[in-house]
Amino acid sequence: MSDPTPFNIHEFDAALLDAATFVQAVAANEAIEGWTVETISSNLYRLLPTDSTTYPMLAIQRKANAIRQGRILEGLFNLGVRVAPRPFYADEQWLVREWVPGEPLSRPPTVDNEDMWHRIMALLGAPAHLAFAQYASVIAMIGTGPQNPGDVIQRLDNALASLDPNDPRLNDLTALVKRVHQQVAPQWNYLPPIALSHLDPLPRHFIWDGKYLRLVGWDAADWADSAYGVGQLCAHPVYEDVPSSHWVWYRWELSRLSHEDEGISARATTYTNLMLVYWAMLAPNSKQQERYYRRALRAFA
């Protein structure tokens, strides 16, 4: 099969791009010589080069956290593998990056598609190779990534407190959260690896071009226990139709491949169960909340 993305983004000389000028032109709705500007949305533009053998397609995004996301993408690009888009420029409002070719996944892969699940596993795990000691001062922690069960339990307490006092589920959910407090220690008995985690694993953030799977949508990324993102994925409402038995395989397979973090499966299972409780309170609709409540009851029987 020929490579559907023949442009070598790693060898491209970024000095050939005047990205700051591109931003100014897009902001002013002006043409850019040698490029076609397509408006994808009010905050996203695609730039197609006339000379596609010399220049890559670009995405220009208006983002509140553009500088931080640019630093995340730069760190990932420096890993030397196809994980995320290559960044070229970021300021307080704008990010210029590679446009990732391909199509977003419309749904989770089928459980028998082990190749795609291994690709997802690899993509979500790749940021763990960014050493916290080296990158924490560059990619600031924003506090959304749990580092122990107590951080998630606090979220459960906050979610419970936010419910309407007249919510008919309140007593049952209060009892469920009480079980969590009784059964889950707020701290691990060892310090888990703290890793940069994507934390927004919607299928549409995975872009497949027939050969490579890439990951976009890094807005929510933060430093967290390396197992939290796994647990979050396993319990996510978008993946509800994926059988629980598959997630057991996913966690154990990840553990088998994670030689430097042998406890990741056990910690991820705890986070999965905690997130079942979270979605029992806050899933998008009442029917889904009820299904998550039943699953959470089994997890904390």
N, C-alpha and C positions, 0 to 999 in steps of 0.2 A: 504493500500500500504506500503510495507516495505521501510525503509529508504535506498536509493541507495548510501548514503554517510555515512556508519555506523561509520567511524573513527571519534572520538570526538576530533576535533582539539583544542577546548578550554581547555580540560583537559590534553592535551599532555604536558609532561615536556620537555621544550626546551633544558634543560641542557643535555639531552641524545644525542643531535646533536653536532658534531664538524664541524659547518658550514664553518668556515674559512678554515679548511683542505679540505673540499669538493670543495671549490672555487679553491684552489691551484691545486687540482687534475684535475679538469675540464679545468683549464687554461693550464695545462701541458699535456692535453690529456692522463691522466693516469687513470687506473681502480680504483674503490673504493670498498673495500671489503664489501660485504653484500648489494651492490646496483648495479643496472643496469642503465647505463647512455645512454640516447637517445638524439641525436642531432636533435633538432627541426628546428633550423636555426643557422646562424653563431653567433648569440647573445643570443640564448635561448636553454637551455638544460633541459630535464626532468629526474629526478632521481626516479627510482622505487625500493622500499626496498624489499629485500627477505622476511623479516618479516613484512608483511603489517598490522598485528594486533598491532604491537608495534610502528611502524614508519609511518608517512604520506608520500605520494608522494610529491616530492619537485620540484620547478622550480628554476633554477639558470640563472639569466639574466645579461648580460653585459649592463650597462646603464650609461649614462653620469650623470644622476641625482639620482643615486642609494641611497645615504644617505637621500636626501629629500623625495624620495618616500617611503623609509623604515620608516621614521617618520610618514608619512601620514598613511600608513598601520597599524603602531603600534597604532596610535590614534584611528583608526576605529576598530581595534581588541579590544581595551580597552572598547569600547561601549558594548561589550558582546553579539553582534548579528552577524548573518552571512551576512556581507555586502561585504567584500573584502578579499583577501587572507591574511592569517596570515604571518607576516614577521619573519625571524629568524636571519638574518645577513645582514649588508650592509657596504660597504666601498666605496672608491672613484670611483670604477669601477663596482662593482658586488653587486647584490641583491639576497639573498636566501629567498624564500618564499614558502608557501604552493602551490602545484599545484591544481588549482580548477578543480574538476572533472565535467564532463558534456559536453554539446555542446553549442557553441556560437549561438545566434539567427542569422538566415540568413536574416531576414527581420523584419520590425516592426510587432507587433501583429495586428491581425484584430481588427477593432473597437468594435466588440461585445465581445471581450475577456477582460472583465473588470478586471478579476482577475490578468492577466498579466500586464495590465496597472497600477493597484494598486501596484503591486510588483515593477515596474519600478519607480513609484512615490516615493515609500518608500526608494528604494536604492539611488536614486538621492538626496533625502531629508535627508538621515541619517547623512551625514557629517555636517549638520547644528547644530548637537548636540555637535560638538566640539567647545567649547567656545573660541571665538577669543582672549579674554584677557589671557586665559591659554595657548593656542597653537600657537599664532602668533610668539612668540619668538623661538619656536621649528620648526615650519613649516613656513619658510620665505615666505613673499609675493613676487611674481615675476612680478606683474604688468600687468598680462594678463586678470584679472578679473574685469570688469567694476563695479563701485560702484554707478554710477548715469548715467542718459541718456547722459550727456555731454561726458562721456568717449566713448560711442558708436558713438556719432555724430562725435567725432574727428576721429574715425576709418573711418567713411564715407568720411570725408574730405580728409583723407590720401589716401583712395582707389580711390576717384575721381581724385586726383592729380596724381595718378600713371598711369592713362589711357593714351593711345596713343593720342596725340593731333588730329590725323586724324581719330580717332574712330568715326564712323558715329552715335554712340549713345550718344556722349559727350554732346550735347546741351540738349537732353531730360533728361539725368541723372543729369546734372547740375541744371536744373529746379526742378527735383525731390528732390535733396538734399536741394535746397533753401526752398522748402516747409517744409522739416523736420525742418530746422532752425526756420521757422516762427511758426510752430505748436507745437514743443516740447520744454519745458523748460529744460535747461541743468541740473538743480538740482531738487530733490524732495523737497517738503515743510516740510519734516521731515527726520530724519536720519534713513535709512532702516537698517534692520539687515544685518551685514556682516558675511557671512558664507563661509566655505570651500566648493567649488563646483567642480564637476568632469570635466565639460567643454569639454568632448569628447564623446558624447553619441551615438557612432556608435553601431548598433545592435550587431556586433561581440564582443563588450566589455561586453555584458550581457551573462553570462554562466548559462544555465539551465540544471539541472540534473534530472528533473522530480518531484522534491520536493522543491528545493531551487533555487532561482535566485541570482547570485552573480555578482559583478561588478569588472572588471579588467581595465587595461589601464589608470592609474592615472597620467600619465606623464604631462598632461596639467592642472592638478588641481591647483586652486588658490583661494584666498580669493576674494569674490565678493558680490555684492548685492544678497541676497538670491533668488530674483526673476529673475536674469539674466539667470541662467542656464535653467530655465523653458522656458523663451522666446527664448533662443538659440535652445532648443530642438524643440519647436513648429514651428520654421522657417527653420530647418535644411534640406538641399537638400536631404539627405537620407530618410527623412520622408515626402517628397513632396506629395506622393500619399495618405497620411492620410488626410481625409477631414477636412476643416477648422472648421466645426461644432464639430468635435471630440476634437479639441484643445480647443474650448470654454468650453466643458465639462471638459476636463483635468484641465484647469486653475481654474474653479469654484470648482471642486471636491477637488483640492489641497487646495484652500482657505478654503473650509468647514472643512478640516482636520487640517489646520494650525492655531490652536487657538491662537498662540503667534504672528502671522503675518497676521493680517486681510487684509492688503493692498497688499498682494502678487499677487493676480489675476490682479488687475489694473496695477501694475508695470510690471508684466510679459507680459501683452498685449502690453504695450508700447515697451518693448524690442523685442517682436515678430515682431512688425511693423518695428522697426528700422533694424532688421536683414533681413527683406524682401528687404529693400533697399540695404543692403550690398550684398546680393546674387544676386540682379539685376545687380550688377557690376561684381561680382567675382564668380558666379556659374560655375561649371565645363565646361559647353558648352553653345553655343549661344542660343540654343532653350530653355534651362532651364533659362538662363538670361532673355529672353523675357517673359517667364511665370512669373518669379519673378517680373519683371518690371510692368506687368499688375496688379499683386496682390498688389504691393507697391503703385501703382497709386490709387487703391481703398482705401487703408489704409490711404493715405494722400490726399484725394479728396479735 
